C-alpha cells in the first residue's frame, strides 16, 4: 500500500481526547510516537468516555497545531494530540487533553507511514493547485482499527469560498 485515492470530506465539529505534547517541529519523529505510547498504555482511563463504542468503530486521530497559532501548520514548534474521537459531552480526565476542531472541509488521502511525505507533496504540490484550493490549517492523521499496519489517512483542511 503506497498512496490511495483522494476524497473530499466535510466534517462536523470533532471532539478528541488524548495525550498532548509539544516540541520542535523538526524533531517530531522523536516526540510524537511517545504520545501514542502514553495514549495506548493509559487507554483504560478513557474507555468509559467512548459511550460503549466497539474497538472496530473507534476513530483515532493525530491532531496537529502550531504552538503559537491554533490549528495552523507547525512552524518552529508544534503541538500534537494522539487521541480518540469522543462524544461532545465527554470531558478529559486528569492527565489528558481535549481538543475541539471546528467543522471543516478536507481532502483526504491514504498512505503508508513511509509515504506520508510523498503523499503530502502530491497533495500540496499537485492536487491543491489543480483544484485551486488553499491549505486552511494543519494536516491531521486519522487511523481506523481496520487499517493495515502503518496505514494512515491524512486530512488536508482547505478554505471554501
N, C-alpha and C positions, 0 to 999 in steps of 0.2 A: 504494500500500500504506500503510494507516494503522495500525490495530491489529487483530491477528488473534486467534482463539480461545485460551482459557485451557486449559492441560493440567496434569495432576499428574504429577510425575516423582520417583521415588525413586532417588537417585544413590548409587553406591558411593563410596568414597574417591576423590578427584580429585587427580591429580598434575599440576602445571602449572609449566613453566619459562618464564621471560620476563624482561622488563625491569621493574624495580620503581622506583617513585618515591613521593614524598610531598609534600604541600603543603596549603595552606589549602583546606578543603572548598569554600568559595565561589569559589575560583579554579581548580577542577578543569578547566574547559574550556580553561584556558591551559596547564596542565602535563601532563594526561593524554594528549593527542594526540602529544606529543613522545615518550612511551614507546612508542607504536605505531610511530612513525617509527624509533626506535632498534631495536626488535624486527625490523621489516621490513628495515632496512638491514644488520643483522648476522645474518640468519636462517641463512645458510650455516654459522655456528658451531655450530648445534644440530641440523642436518639428520640427522646420524648417530644422534642420540638417538631419532629417530622410528620406529625399528625397521622401516624400509622402507615406511612408510605412503605412499600416494599423496596428492598435494595435495588431491584431491577428498574424502579421508577425514579430513583434519585438523580438529580441534576447537580453535578459537581462543577464548580466554577473556580477559575483562577482569574480574579479581577485585578486590574491594574489601574494605578493613578499616579500622576506625578506627585512628589511630596509637597509641592507648593500650590499646585493648581488642580483642584478636584476633577478626577476622571479625564485629565489630559494625558497625552503620551508622556512617558518618562523622559526627563531631560537628564540632569546630572544625578538626581536621586529619585528613586521610585518607591511606591508603596504597593504591596501585593497582599491580596486576601485569598488564601486557599480555603475554600469553603463549600457549603452545600446550600442549595436553594431551599428556603423555608416559607411558610405562610406569613402573610403581612403582620399578623399579631405576635409572632414569635420574638422573644427578647433574648439577647445574648447573655449566657451565664458568665459569671466572673472568669476572666482569663480568655474570653472570646470577644470577637468584634462583629458588629452587624453593619453591613453596607446596604444602602438603598440606591439602586441605579435607576434613574428616571426612564420613562418609556423612550425607546429609540428605534430607529431603523438600522438594520445591519446587512452587510453582505457577509456570508459565511463560506468557509471552505474547510474541508477536512484534510488533514495532513498527518504524516507520521512525525514523531518528535524530531527526528534528524532532518526533516524537510520544512520545519517551521520558518526558517529564514528564507528559503526558496519560495514558499507559499506567500510570505509577506511581500517579498519583492515582486512576485507575479501580480498580487492584488493591487499594490500601490503603484507599481510601475506600468502595468498594462490594463488591468480591469477597471480601476478607478478612472483613469484618463479616458478610456474607451466609453465608459458610461457617463462621463462628465460629472463625476462625483468628487467630493472633497471629504477627507477623513475628519470626523467630528469629535474625536476623543481617543482614549486609549483602547487598544485592541484587547479583547478578553478571550480567555481559553474556556472551552466548555467540554466536559467529559461525561459520557454516559456509561453505565455499567456494561452494556453490550459491546462497547468499542473494543477493537483489538488492542492488545498491549501496546502502549506508546502512541496510540491514535488520539488526536485532539481535533476539535472543531474550533476554528478561530473566528471570532466575531469582530468585524470591522465596522464601527459606527460611521454613518455618513449623514451629512446635512441634507434635509429635504427642502424643497422650495417653499 
